[in-house]
Structures are given as C-alpha cells and as structure tokens.
C-alpha cells in the first residue's frame, strides 16, 4: 500500500482498511500452510508491492472465502471462516490488486 493508503488519508480509507484486514488474515492462513510463500508475500506487502504469485493467491483466497453471500440459511451457501468477507470486500481487494498492475 502506498503511504497515503497506510495512513488512512485520501478517498481509499475504507478500501484500505478492508485490504489491510483481509491481507492480514490471508497472510496468517498462508503462514500455516506454506511458510516460504508467506515470507515472500509478507516482504512484498511490507514494501508496498506484492509479487505476482502472491497477488494471484490473494485474489483466489478472497474469492474462495466470501462468507457473507446475502443468502439465508435455507438458501446457502455459507462459508465458515476466521473473518467476515462480503462480495464487496472481494471486489475491493480485486480492484486494489488491478490498480497495482496485477491481472486479476
């Protein structure tokens, strides 16, 4: 994230908070499954530029973990997860990645 996004300034404040929240959850999960990939992704995140592989993994992760689908219990689907992820959150992360040059 650029300095303005990290500081919460500018029009992207809400989007920045969403991306930061979901990247933190994704990094924690990635750490449990693939430490090397998590290290690479975290280093990129801290520099403000995710590697392409990490960006693709994040896009896939956020899509697969949408938990708030606006369906009721009878309609399904409901996905259990450590964080609440709405379709709008997924779109926010995808837009954020595309704005940084990733093909999502």
N, C-alpha and C positions, 0 to 999 in steps of 0.2 A: 504494500500500500504506500502511496506517496505520503509526504509529511502532512499535507492538509487532511487527508483521509484519516491518518492515525491520530491527529489532534482533534478530530471531530468538527473541523471547520468546513465551510462550504455546503453545497446542497446535497452532497452524498453522505451526510452524517448518519442517517438511518440505514442506508445501504451499507455503509462502512461497519456499523455495529453488527449488522446481520452477517456480513462476510467474516468479520473477526470471530464472532460466536461460532459459526459453522466451521471455519478453518481450525479453530481450537479443538472442537470435537473430532473432526476428521484426523487431525494430527495425532490426537490421543489414541484413536482407534488404529490408525496406521502403525503407530509405535508398537502396539500389542501384536501385530501380525507381520510386520516387515520393518525391522529397526533401521536397516540401511536406507530404505526408501523414505522413512520418516525423517531421518537425519538430513537427507538431501532436500526434502520438501521444506523442512523447518529452516534450513540455511537459506533457501531461496526466499521463503516468506519473510524472514528477518531482513534480507537485503531488499525486499520490495518487488521481487520478480521470481515467481515460481517457475521451475523448469517445465518444459512442455509435458513431459511424462506425468509430473505431479499435477499439473493443471488438468490433464485428461482424467487422472484418477479422482481428483476432487469433483469434477463435473459428473462423473459416473456415480460417485459416492452420494452426492447430494440428491441426485435423481432417484437413486435406489432407496433412499431413506426418507422420502417425503412421508411424514406421519400424519399430517392434518390434510385430509383429502376432501373434506366437506361432505363425505358420505356419512350416513348414520350407521349405527352398529349392525342393523339388519342388511344394509346395502354393501357394507365393506368397501374397499379394503382398509384395514387398519394395520399400520406397521409399528411395532414396538421399537423404541429406540431411546438412547440416552438424552436426546434433545428433540424439541418440537421443531419440525421442518414443514413449512407450508409450500404449496406450489409457487407462491410468490417469492418465498425465500430462495427456492431452487432457481427461479428466473433471475433473481438478483445476483446470485453467485455466477450464473452463466453470463449475464451481461458484464459483470465485473471482469471475468476472465477474457471475454471477447474484447473489452475495452483495452486490455493489456496485450492484445495481439495473438491470443490463443484461438485456434479454430475449434469451436465447441459445437 
